[in-house]
Amino acid sequence: MVLMALALPASAAPPLQELPYDALAPSLTGRVDFNDLPALPEPGHDLSHGYAAPGARLGERFVGQTLLTVTGPQDGQHDTLDGLPTPPLRLEPGAPGAGLSVSFHRAFRSNALYPLGPLGWPVPEARGEGVVAILFARDTCALAVRIHTEYVDALGSNSAHRGNVTFAFYARDGARIDRIRHLPGGGITGYGFARPDNLADIAGVTITNLDKGGIAIDDIRFGCVPLTG
């Protein structure tokens, strides 16, 4: 059965399974947590050339995808992506000051990633309004990630906040495996995604958002769940 699954093209493969972050993350050995950089307050580090960690590299998008500007809630300017990557899957870092940034995040209590939107670094309204692409050195079976979404209204509350975050998963040939959208409440939300039968065909993922306050990303875990028995 596993051999048959490995032979399926990405377009025919079954969708991802969603699991609790805390259940999936401890079993994954690959990690990206940004704590190798000095902890700086916002606007933090401008990562014009992307970010590299053992087993993974981060950029703005994949080669072949078009970057577009869209108007989000409260008339905020957000980046989004159009089209499929060109094979084989390769990263685009983004324009200087418009790709990624890392700074200390009070809710995570550690460094976190802010994808930069159209207004660019170091404008506060740009932090979190961009897109990020993660390219894995080896095809992986699962991804776990924590995302912070927050928008405080005129009364100083975020209890009614609903975020808007989309994950798109790609094979090495640029084919899209799955696309999953979530509408989280305010604060930190953990996500876990896994291929059935430990199928290792995820080469990359993009994260886009239309969140009112933008997003911050931390505690990325990836790999395959060790087999037992």
C-alpha positions in Angstrom: 0.0 0.0 0.0 2.8 2.4 0.9 4.6 1.7 -2.4 1.4 2.5 -4.3 1.1 5.8 -2.5 4.8 6.7 -3.3 4.0 6.3 -7.0 1.2 8.8 -7.0 1.8 12.2 -8.6 1.2 15.2 -6.3 -2.0 16.1 -8.1 -3.5 12.7 -7.4 -2.1 12.2 -3.8 -4.6 12.4 -0.9 -4.9 15.6 1.1 -3.0 16.4 4.2 -4.2 15.3 7.6 -4.5 18.1 10.3 -3.2 17.3 13.8 -2.7 19.3 17.0 0.6 21.1 17.0 1.5 19.8 20.5 0.9 16.2 19.3 2.9 16.4 16.1 5.8 18.8 16.8 7.7 16.7 19.4 8.1 13.9 16.9 9.6 16.0 14.2 13.4 16.5 14.2 13.7 19.5 11.8 13.3 22.9 13.4 13.5 26.6 12.6 13.1 29.0 15.6 15.2 32.0 14.6 17.0 32.1 17.9 20.5 32.1 16.3 20.0 35.8 15.6 20.4 38.4 18.3 17.1 39.3 20.0 16.3 42.8 18.7 13.1 44.8 19.3 11.0 45.7 16.3 11.8 46.4 13.5 14.6 43.8 14.2 16.6 42.2 11.4 15.9 42.9 7.7 16.6 39.5 6.0 16.9 40.7 2.4 18.5 37.4 1.3 16.1 35.1 3.2 17.0 32.8 6.1 18.7 29.4 6.3 18.4 26.7 8.9 19.6 23.1 8.9 17.3 21.3 6.4 15.3 24.3 5.3 15.6 27.7 3.7 13.1 30.6 3.8 12.3 33.2 1.2 9.4 35.2 -0.1 8.0 32.9 -2.8 9.0 30.2 -5.2 10.3 30.9 -8.7 7.4 31.1 -11.2 5.0 32.6 -8.7 3.8 36.2 -9.1 3.7 38.5 -6.2 0.5 40.7 -6.0 -0.7 43.4 -3.7 -4.2 43.1 -2.3 -6.2 45.2 0.1 -7.0 43.4 3.3 -9.2 44.3 6.3 -9.0 47.9 7.5 -7.6 48.8 4.1 -4.3 47.2 5.0 -1.9 46.4 2.1 -1.0 42.7 1.9 1.2 40.6 -0.4 -0.3 37.5 -2.0 0.7 34.9 -4.6 -0.6 33.9 -8.0 0.4 30.9 -10.1 2.3 27.7 -9.6 6.1 27.4 -9.1 8.3 26.5 -12.0 10.0 23.1 -11.6 12.2 22.3 -9.9 11.1 24.1 -6.7 13.4 27.1 -6.0 13.2 30.1 -3.7 12.9 33.8 -4.5 14.2 36.0 -1.7 12.1 39.1 -2.3 13.2 42.7 -3.0 15.5 44.4 -0.5 13.4 45.6 2.5 10.3 43.7 1.3 11.0 40.1 2.1 11.4 38.8 5.6 12.3 40.2 9.0 13.0 38.7 12.5 12.6 40.4 15.8 11.8 39.6 19.4 8.2 38.8 19.9 6.6 39.4 23.4 3.9 36.7 23.0 6.3 34.0 21.9 9.0 35.2 24.3 11.6 34.6 21.6 12.5 35.7 18.1 9.8 35.3 15.5 9.5 35.8 11.8 7.5 38.6 10.2 6.9 38.4 6.5 7.1 41.9 5.2 4.2 43.5 3.2 4.2 46.1 0.4 5.1 49.0 2.7 8.5 47.4 3.4 10.9 47.4 6.3 11.0 49.1 8.8 7.5 50.5 8.5 5.4 49.0 11.4 2.4 48.4 9.1 4.5 46.2 6.9 5.4 43.6 9.5 3.4 40.4 9.1 1.5 41.5 5.9 3.8 39.6 3.5 4.2 36.0 2.4 6.8 33.4 3.2 8.0 30.3 1.4 9.8 27.4 3.1 11.9 25.1 0.9 13.1 21.8 2.5 16.4 20.2 1.5 14.8 16.8 1.5 11.1 16.0 0.9 9.3 15.8 4.2 6.2 14.2 5.6 4.9 16.8 8.0 4.9 20.4 9.1 4.1 21.9 12.5 4.1 25.7 13.0 2.8 28.3 15.5 1.4 31.6 14.2 0.5 34.7 16.2 -2.5 36.8 14.9 -3.7 39.9 16.7 -5.8 43.0 16.0 -6.8 45.2 18.9 -10.0 47.2 18.4 -10.8 50.7 19.6 -11.8 49.3 23.0 -8.5 47.6 23.4 -9.9 44.1 22.9 -9.1 41.3 20.4 -11.7 38.8 21.6 -13.7 39.1 18.3 -10.6 38.9 16.1 -10.6 36.4 13.3 -7.4 35.9 11.3 -7.0 34.7 7.7 -4.1 32.4 7.0 -3.5 30.1 4.1 -1.0 27.2 3.8 -0.1 25.8 0.3 2.0 22.7 0.0 4.1 21.8 -3.0 6.0 18.9 -4.5 9.5 19.1 -5.9 8.1 19.5 -9.4 6.0 22.5 -8.4 2.7 20.7 -8.3 0.4 21.8 -5.5 -0.3 19.0 -3.0 -2.9 20.8 -0.9 -4.1 24.3 0.1 -5.6 24.8 3.5 -7.1 28.1 4.9 -7.8 28.9 8.6 -9.5 31.7 10.4 -7.8 31.7 13.9 -8.8 33.9 16.8 -6.3 36.4 18.3 -3.1 35.2 19.9 -0.9 32.1 19.3 -2.4 29.2 17.3 -0.5 26.0 16.6 -1.0 24.0 13.4 0.1 20.5 12.4 -0.1 19.0 8.9 0.9 15.4 8.0 0.8 13.3 4.9 -1.0 9.9 5.2 1.2 6.8 5.7 4.2 9.0 6.3 4.4 9.9 2.6 7.5 12.1 2.1 6.6 14.3 -0.8 6.4 17.9 0.6 9.2 19.9 -0.8 8.0 23.3 0.1 5.1 25.4 1.6 3.9 29.0 1.3 2.1 30.9 4.0 -0.1 33.9 3.0 -2.5 36.0 5.1 -5.1 38.7 5.2 -4.9 39.2 8.9 -5.9 42.7 10.2 -2.7 43.0 12.3 -0.4 40.8 10.2 1.1 37.5 11.4 4.3 36.4 13.2 5.6 32.8 12.8 7.7 30.7 15.1 8.5 27.2 16.3 8.5 25.6 12.8 9.0 21.8 12.9 9.3 19.4 10.0 10.3 15.9 9.1 8.7 12.4 9.2 7.2 10.8 12.3 9.4 7.9 13.4 7.9 4.5 12.8 7.2 2.3 15.8 6.7 -1.4 16.3 
